[in-house]
Amino acid sequence: MATGSKRKTPPGILLLRRIRGRNWSPKTFRYAILLITFIAYACYHASRKPSSIVKSVLHPEPSTKPPREHINTYPWPVGNVFVKEEETDADHVNKGWEPFNGKGGTSRLGEIDVAFLACYSLGMYVAGHLGDTLDLRLFLTWGMIGSGFFVGLFGMGYFWDVHAFWFFLVMQMAAGLFQATGWPSVVAVVGNWFGKRKRALIMGIWNAHTSVGNICGSLIAAGVLEYGWGWSFIAPGFVMSLGGVLVYLFLAAYPEDVGFPDINSNSGKFIKRRRNIEEVDVEVAGESSGSEPGYEHKTGVGLLQACMIPGVIPFALCLFFSKLVAYTFLYWLPFYLSQTPIGGEYMSVKTALNLSTLLDVGGIVGGIFAGYISDKFKARATTAATFMYAAIPAMLVYHFYGGVSQTVNILLMMVTGLFVNGPYALITTAVSADLGTHKSLQGDSRALATVTAIIDGTGSAGAALGPLLTGFLSTLGWQAVFYMLVVGALCAGLLLTRLVIAEIREKLGYVDEVPASEPLLDESR
C-alpha cells in the first residue's frame, strides 16, 4: 500500500451501521471477526482438499477388486458413509488421466503436492511481511479470489482435455502463492481483536475451521466427482472466491478501523468506543492521524527481527515436523484407504473420501482440547510436545489394527486425528499470536502476521516434504510411510524439549533464571 493511503471501514459494516443508526459493541465485533475469519480459512482448506480427492481417479488402483453394486451417489451425511460404486463406472475410473495414470503416477501426484506446498511455504514469508504493512482486509480478499481462480483453472484442465504435466504444475504453484495470504492474515486479525487471556481455548475452538474446511471440501469435491473430476476443483474454487467477497464487505481487520483502540496496548480490554460513526479512515503509513482515538502508528518488523523473538525458532521447527505428519494425512489418506483392505474388503473411492473426513472430526476435538489444557496450565510447549508424543502410538495402532473392521478404523482414525491436529492447531494459532505480540516489540511494531508467517511458513516446508516422500515411499509399502510419520512426530516433540524444561522449572518454583518460554506465559497483556 502506498505511503499516505488510508484504510477504510468495510462497506458492509458501513451499510449495517447506517441501517441500525449506531455502531456495534466490541463484543459483537469480536463474534463477527471470529465468524468471518472462520469462514474465510475454511474456504482456504476446502479448496486444498480436491487434490487428495481426485488422486484415486487420476491414478486409479489396479482393477483387481471384486465387482461392486451401486448403493447411492451421494456423499455422507446425505448418503451412506460406506458407498460402493457402479460397475459401469469401473472402466472410466480405472482408465485414469494422463499424465498421472502411468507407472510413475504416484510420484507425479507427489510432485504436484510439493509444488503447491513449496510455493505456499516460500510465499508465506513474503505474505506475512506484507500482511503487517498492507490493509489485511484487502490483502486477504485478493488472496482468496486469486486462489479460487487458479484452483478452478486446474479443474478446467479436465474440460479442455489437457494432459501436459506442466499445466497442472503451474496451476498448483500459482494457487500455492495465493494461498499463502490466508493464514498470516486471519491469525493477525484475530490477534488484533483478542488479548492473551483464554486465547488458546478461543483459538482452539476457532481453529476448527481447518477441519470443517477439509470436511466441506471433501463433501463438495466428492459430491460433484461423478460429473467429472474437473468439477471437484471448480466448485471449491468458486466457493473460495465468494468467501473473498464476504471478507471485503464485512471484515474489520483492526479495531481502529471501526473506532476502537488497539487492544494489545490496553491490557486486552477496550476502554472506549464511538457510536454513530459514518466512516473511520486510518493512516497506514506516513504521519498518523491523531484524531483517531486509540490509534497508534505501527510499522511492520523485519524477518530477522521476528526470528530473534524467543520461542519463534523452536516452535517453527516443531511445526515443520508437525505439519509433515498432518499434511501427509491430508493429501494421502483417501488414497491409502482406497488401497487398503478394511474388514477384508476394499472400499470404493467415494467411501475412502467420506471416511477420510472423520480424521478431521477428531482434529476438531484435538484443537479444542489442546487449547484448553495449555490455557489451564499455561504451558504451550509442554502441551504441544505431549500431544506429538501421544500421536506416535496412535498412528502405529491405526496402521496395524485399522484394517480389522470399519468401526475400529473409524475410532482409531479419530484418535489419531486428535493427537496429530492438536499441537498443529495450538502452534499455528495461540502460540503464533502470543509471539506476535511479544513484549520485546515494546508496542511499537506490528508483527502478528510476520511471526505467524515464519512459524507456519517453516511448517509448510515440512508439509511439502511429507507428501513428496509419501509419493515415493508408498511404492515400497505403506509401513514405510507410517515409520516416516513416527519419526516426524518424535522430532516435533524433541524440538520443544528446552521450552518444556523451562515451563516445568517455572511450575516447580525455580526463578533463578528467566525461562525461555516466559513470553508465552505472560498474561499481563
C-alpha positions in Angstrom: 0.0 0.0 0.0 1.4 3.3 -1.0 2.5 5.8 1.6 -0.3 8.1 2.7 -3.0 5.7 1.7 -5.8 5.1 4.2 -7.7 2.1 5.5 -11.5 2.5 5.4 -14.3 0.9 7.3 -15.6 -2.1 5.3 -18.6 -1.1 3.1 -20.8 -3.9 4.5 -20.3 -2.6 8.1 -21.0 1.0 6.9 -24.3 -0.1 5.4 -25.3 -2.0 8.6 -24.3 0.9 10.7 -26.5 3.3 8.7 -29.4 0.9 8.9 -29.0 0.4 12.7 -28.1 4.0 13.3 -25.3 3.2 15.7 -22.1 1.2 15.9 -21.7 -2.4 17.1 -20.3 -3.1 20.5 -16.7 -4.6 20.8 -18.2 -7.9 21.8 -20.4 -8.0 18.7 -17.4 -7.2 16.5 -15.4 -10.0 18.1 -18.1 -12.5 17.3 -18.3 -11.2 13.8 -14.5 -11.4 13.4 -14.4 -15.0 14.6 -17.2 -16.0 12.3 -15.8 -14.2 9.1 -12.3 -15.4 9.6 -13.6 -18.9 10.4 -15.5 -19.0 7.1 -12.5 -17.5 5.2 -10.0 -20.1 6.3 -12.5 -22.9 6.0 -12.7 -21.9 2.3 -8.9 -22.0 2.1 -8.8 -25.6 3.4 -11.8 -26.6 1.3 -10.0 -25.5 -1.8 -6.9 -27.6 -0.9 -8.9 -30.8 -0.5 -9.6 -31.7 -4.2 -6.1 -32.7 -4.8 -6.5 -35.6 -2.4 -10.0 -36.4 -3.5 -9.1 -37.0 -7.2 -5.9 -38.9 -6.6 -7.7 -42.3 -6.9 -9.3 -41.1 -10.2 -6.2 -39.6 -11.8 -4.1 -42.6 -10.8 -6.5 -45.5 -10.2 -5.8 -48.6 -8.3 -5.3 -51.8 -10.3 -8.6 -53.4 -11.2 -8.2 -56.5 -9.0 -11.1 -55.8 -6.7 -14.4 -57.7 -6.9 -17.4 -56.1 -8.7 -19.4 -53.7 -6.7 -23.1 -53.0 -6.6 -24.5 -49.5 -6.8 -25.9 -48.1 -3.5 -26.2 -44.4 -4.0 -24.2 -41.5 -5.5 -24.4 -39.0 -2.6 -21.6 -38.4 -0.1 -22.3 -38.6 3.6 -24.1 -37.1 5.6 -26.8 -37.1 2.8 -26.0 -40.7 1.8 -24.1 -43.6 3.5 -20.6 -43.3 4.6 -19.7 -46.6 3.0 -20.6 -46.3 -0.7 -20.0 -48.8 -3.4 -19.5 -47.8 -7.0 -21.4 -48.8 -10.0 -19.7 -51.5 -12.1 -20.3 -49.4 -15.2 -18.1 -46.7 -13.7 -15.1 -49.1 -13.3 -13.8 -48.7 -16.8 -13.8 -44.9 -16.6 -12.2 -44.9 -13.1 -9.6 -47.5 -14.0 -8.5 -45.5 -17.1 -7.1 -42.6 -15.1 -5.9 -39.3 -16.5 -2.7 -38.8 -18.4 0.0 -37.9 -17.3 -0.9 -39.3 -13.8 -2.0 -42.8 -14.8 1.4 -44.2 -15.8 3.9 -46.2 -13.9 5.2 -43.1 -12.1 1.8 -41.7 -11.4 2.1 -41.6 -7.7 5.4 -39.8 -7.9 3.9 -37.2 -10.2 1.0 -36.7 -7.8 3.5 -36.2 -5.1 5.3 -33.6 -7.2 2.1 -31.8 -7.7 1.6 -31.6 -4.0 5.1 -30.5 -3.3 4.9 -27.8 -6.0 1.8 -26.3 -4.3 3.2 -26.6 -0.8 6.7 -25.3 -1.7 5.2 -22.1 -3.3 2.9 -21.9 -0.3 5.8 -22.1 2.1 8.0 -19.6 0.3 5.1 -17.2 -0.3 4.3 -17.3 3.4 7.4 -15.3 4.4 6.6 -12.6 1.9 2.9 -12.6 2.7 3.5 -12.3 6.4 5.5 -9.1 6.0 3.0 -7.7 3.5 0.2 -8.5 5.9 1.8 -6.4 8.6 2.3 -3.4 6.2 -0.8 -3.5 4.0 -4.5 -3.5 4.7 -5.3 -7.0 5.9 -8.8 -6.9 4.6 -7.8 -6.1 1.0 -4.8 -8.4 1.2 -7.0 -11.3 2.3 -9.7 -10.5 -0.3 -7.4 -10.6 -3.3 -5.6 -13.7 -1.9 -8.9 -15.6 -1.7 -10.2 -14.5 -5.1 -6.8 -15.3 -6.8 -6.6 -18.7 -5.1 -10.1 -19.6 -6.1 -9.3 -18.6 -9.7 -6.2 -20.9 -10.1 -7.9 -23.8 -8.3 -10.7 -23.5 -10.8 -8.2 -23.4 -13.7 -6.7 -26.7 -12.5 -10.1 -28.3 -12.9 -10.6 -26.7 -16.3 -7.8 -29.0 -17.5 -10.5 -31.7 -17.5 -12.8 -29.8 -19.8 -10.0 -28.5 -22.0 -8.6 -32.1 -22.2 -5.2 -31.0 -21.1 -2.6 -33.8 -20.5 0.5 -31.7 -20.2 2.1 -32.1 -16.8 3.5 -28.6 -16.8 0.0 -27.1 -16.9 -1.2 -28.8 -13.7 2.2 -28.0 -12.1 1.9 -24.2 -12.9 -1.7 -24.0 -11.7 -0.8 -25.6 -8.4 2.2 -23.3 -7.9 0.2 -20.2 -8.6 -2.6 -21.4 -6.2 0.1 -22.0 -3.6 1.4 -18.5 -3.8 -2.1 -17.0 -3.4 -3.0 -19.5 -0.6 0.0 -18.1 1.4 -2.0 -14.9 2.0 -4.5 -16.7 4.2 -3.0 -17.9 7.5 -0.9 -14.9 8.5 -3.8 -12.7 7.7 -6.5 -14.4 9.7 -4.3 -15.1 12.7 -3.2 -11.4 12.7 -6.9 -10.3 12.5 -7.9 -12.5 15.4 -4.8 -11.4 17.4 -5.8 -7.8 16.8 -9.1 -8.3 18.5 -8.3 -10.7 21.3 -5.9 -10.5 24.2 -3.9 -13.4 25.7 -6.4 -14.4 28.3 -8.0 -17.7 27.2 -6.6 -17.1 23.8 -5.6 -20.7 23.2 -9.1 -22.0 24.1 -10.8 -19.4 21.9 -8.4 -20.1 19.0 -8.6 -23.8 19.6 -12.4 -23.7 19.0 -11.9 -21.1 16.2 -9.2 -23.4 14.6 -11.9 -25.9 13.9 -12.2 -24.1 10.6 -9.3 -26.2 9.4 -11.1 -29.5 9.9 -14.5 -28.0 8.9 -12.9 -26.8 5.7 -11.4 -30.2 5.0 -14.7 -31.9 5.6 -16.7 -29.4 3.5 -14.1 -29.6 0.7 -14.2 -33.4 0.7 -18.0 -33.4 0.6 -18.2 -30.8 -2.2 -15.5 -32.4 -4.3 -16.9 -35.9 -3.7 -20.4 -34.8 -4.4 -19.6 -33.5 -7.9 -16.9 -36.0 -8.8 -19.3 -38.2 -10.8 -19.8 -35.3 -13.3 -16.1 -35.2 -14.0 -13.0 -34.7 -11.7 -12.7 -31.1 -13.0 -15.8 -30.1 -11.1 -14.1 -31.2 -7.9 -11.8 -28.2 -8.3 -14.1 -25.7 -9.9 -16.8 -25.9 -7.2 -14.4 -25.3 -4.2 -12.7 -22.6 -6.2 -15.9 -20.8 -6.8 -16.8 -21.0 -3.1 -13.4 -19.6 -2.3 -13.9 -16.6 -4.4 -17.3 -15.9 -2.8 -15.5 -16.0 0.6 -13.2 -13.3 -0.7 -16.3 -11.1 -1.4 -17.5 -11.7 2.1 -14.2 -10.6 3.6 -14.1 -7.4 1.5 -17.6 -6.4 2.6 -17.6 -7.2 6.3 -14.1 -7.9 7.8 -12.9 -5.2 10.2 -9.3 -6.3 10.4 -8.3 -3.7 13.0 -10.3 -2.3 16.0 -9.1 1.2 14.9 -10.9 0.8 11.6 -14.3 0.9 13.4 -13.5 3.4 16.2 -11.9 1.3 18.9 -8.3 1.4 20.3 -5.7 -1.2 19.7 -6.4 -4.0 22.2 -2.8 -5.0 22.6 -2.0 -1.6 24.0 -4.9 -1.6 26.6 -4.4 -4.7 28.7 -6.6 -6.8 26.4 -9.7 -4.6 27.0 -11.4 -1.9 25.0 -11.5 1.3 27.2 -13.9 3.2 25.0 -15.9 3.1 21.8 -17.5 5.6 19.5 -21.1 5.5 18.3 -22.7 6.7 15.2 -19.5 6.8 13.2 -20.0 7.3 9.5 -16.5 6.2 8.5 -13.1 5.8 10.1 -10.0 6.5 8.0 -6.8 5.4 9.5 -3.3 6.4 8.2 -1.3 3.3 7.4 2.0 5.0 6.6 3.5 8.4 7.0 2.1 10.7 9.7 -0.6 9.1 11.7 -3.9 10.7 12.2 -4.0 11.9 15.8 -7.8 12.4 15.6 -8.5 8.7 15.8 -9.0 7.6 19.4 -6.7 4.7 20.4 -4.9 4.7 17.1 -1.2 4.2 17.4 1.0 4.1 14.3 2.9 0.9 13.9 5.3 -0.4 11.3 6.0 -4.0 10.3 9.1 -5.7 11.6 11.7 -7.5 9.5 12.0 -11.2 9.2 15.3 -11.3 11.1 13.9 -9.2 14.0 10.9 -11.5 14.2 13.1 -14.6 14.2 15.0 -13.2 17.2 11.9 -13.3 19.4 12.4 -16.0 22.0 10.5 -19.2 21.1 9.9 -18.4 17.4 12.6 -20.7 16.0 11.8 -23.8 18.3 8.1 -23.6 17.5 8.8 -23.1 13.8 11.0 -26.2 13.6 8.5 -28.2 15.7 5.7 -27.2 13.3 7.9 -28.3 10.3 7.6 -31.9 11.5 4.1 -31.5 12.9 2.7 -30.3 9.5 4.8 -33.0 7.8 2.6 -35.5 9.6 -0.7 -33.6 9.3 -0.4 -32.8 5.6 0.6 -36.4 4.7 -2.7 -37.5 6.1 -4.5 -34.5 4.4 -3.2 -35.4 0.9 -2.8 -39.1 1.1 -5.3 -40.6 3.5 -8.1 -41.1 0.9 -5.7 -42.8 -1.4 -4.4 -45.0 1.4 -7.9 -46.0 2.4 -8.8 -47.0 -1.2 -5.7 -49.2 -1.4 -6.0 -50.9 2.0 -8.5 -53.7 2.8 -10.7 -52.9 5.8 -12.6 -55.9 7.3 -11.2 -58.0 4.5 -12.8 -55.8 1.8 -11.6 -52.9 -0.4 -13.7 -49.8 -0.3 -14.8 -47.6 -3.2 -13.1 -44.3 -3.9 -16.2 -42.4 -2.7 -16.2 -44.4 0.6 -12.5 -43.6 1.1 -13.3 -39.9 0.5 -16.1 -39.9 3.0 -14.2 -41.9 5.6 -11.1 -39.7 5.5 -13.2 -36.7 6.7 -13.5 -38.4 10.1 -9.9 -37.7 10.8 -10.8 -34.1 10.8 -13.6 -34.7 13.3 -11.0 -36.0 15.7 -8.9 -33.0 14.8 -11.6 -30.5 15.9 -11.7 -32.2 19.3 -7.9 -32.2 19.5 -7.5 -28.5 18.7 -10.1 -27.5 21.4 -8.6 -30.0 23.9 -5.0 -28.7 23.4 -6.1 -25.1 23.7 -8.0 -25.7 26.9 -5.1 -27.6 28.5 -2.5 -25.0 27.5 -4.6 -22.2 28.9 -5.4 -24.0 32.1 -1.8 -25.0 32.9 -0.2 -22.0 31.0 2.1 -24.5 29.3 2.0 -24.1 25.5 5.2 -26.1 24.7 4.5 -28.9 27.2 1.0 -29.4 25.7 2.2 -29.5 22.1 5.1 -31.9 22.9 2.8 -34.2 24.9 0.3 -34.4 22.0 3.1 -35.2 19.5 4.5 -38.0 21.6 1.0 -39.4 22.0 0.5 -39.3 18.2 3.2 -41.9 17.8 1.5 -44.9 19.3 -1.9 -43.6 17.9 -0.5 -43.8 14.3 1.1 -47.2 14.8 -2.0 -48.7 16.3 -4.1 -47.2 13.4 -1.8 -48.7 10.8 -1.6 -52.2 12.3 -5.2 -52.5 13.5 -7.2 -50.1 11.3 -8.0 -52.9 8.9 -9.7 -55.1 11.5 -13.2 -53.6 10.8 -14.8 -50.4 9.6 -15.8 -49.5 13.2 -12.3 -50.0 14.5 -10.9 -48.0 11.6 -13.2 -45.0 12.4 -12.4 -45.0 16.1 -8.6 -45.2 15.6 -8.7 -42.6 12.8 -10.4 -40.1 15.0 -8.0 -40.7 17.9 -5.1 -40.2 15.5 -6.6 -37.0 14.2 -7.0 -35.7 17.8 -3.3 -36.1 18.6 -2.0 -35.1 15.2 -4.0 -31.9 14.8 -3.9 -30.8 18.4 -0.4 -29.4 18.5 -0.6 -28.3 14.9 -3.7 -26.2 15.8 -2.1 -24.8 19.0 1.2 -23.7 17.5 -0.4 -22.1 14.4 -2.9 -20.1 16.4 -2.3 -19.2 20.1 1.4 -19.6 20.1 1.8 -17.6 16.9 -0.4 -14.8 18.3 1.4 -14.8 21.6 4.8 -14.4 20.0 3.5 -11.9 17.5 2.6 -9.6 20.5 5.8 -10.3 22.3 6.9 -7.7 24.9 10.3 -7.3 23.3 8.5 -5.5 20.5 7.7 -2.7 23.0 4.4 -1.9 21.4 5.8 0.0 18.5 5.8 -2.7 15.9 3.1 -4.8 14.2 4.4 -8.4 14.0 1.5 -10.7 14.2 1.4 -11.6 10.5 5.2 -11.8 10.2 5.7 -14.1 13.2 2.8 -16.3 12.0 4.3 -16.5 8.6 7.7 -17.5 9.9 6.2 -20.3 12.0 3.7 -21.5 9.5 6.0 -21.0 6.5 8.6 -23.2 8.1 5.9 -25.7 8.9 4.7 -25.6 5.4 8.1 -26.7 4.2 7.5 -29.8 6.2 4.0 -30.0 4.8 5.6 -30.1 1.3 8.2 -32.7 2.2 5.8 -35.2 3.8 3.5 -35.7 0.7 6.5 -35.7 -1.6 8.3 -38.5 0.4 5.0 -40.4 0.6 4.7 -40.5 -3.2 8.0 -42.4 -3.3 7.8 -44.4 0.0 4.3 -45.7 -0.8 5.8 -47.7 -3.7 7.8 -49.6 -1.0 4.7 -50.2 1.1 2.6 -48.2 3.5 4.5 -49.4 6.5 7.5 -47.3 5.3 5.2 -44.2 5.2 4.0 -44.7 8.7 7.5 -45.1 10.0 8.3 -41.8 8.4 5.4 -40.2 10.2 6.5 -41.7 13.5 10.0 -40.2 13.1 8.4 -36.8 12.2 6.2 -36.8 15.3 9.2 -37.7 17.5 11.3 -34.9 16.1 8.5 -32.4 16.6 8.3 -33.3 20.3 12.1 -33.3 20.9 12.5 -29.8 19.4 10.4 -28.4 22.2 12.4 -30.0 24.9 14.2 -26.9 26.0 10.9 -24.9 26.3 9.3 -27.8 28.1 12.1 -27.9 30.7 11.7 -24.2 31.2 8.0 -24.5 31.8 8.4 -27.3 34.2 11.1 -25.4 36.1 8.8 -22.5 36.4 5.9 -24.7 37.7 8.3 -26.1 40.3 9.2 -22.7 41.5 12.7 -22.2 40.0 13.0 -18.5 39.4 16.8 -18.1 39.3 16.7 -17.6 35.6 14.2 -16.3 33.1 12.7 -19.3 31.3 12.9 -19.3 27.6 9.1 -19.7 27.3 8.2 -16.9 29.6 6.7 -14.7 26.9 4.1 -17.5 26.3 3.1 -17.5 30.0 2.7 -13.7 30.3 -1.0 -13.0 30.9 -0.5 -9.3 31.6 -1.1 -8.1 28.1 
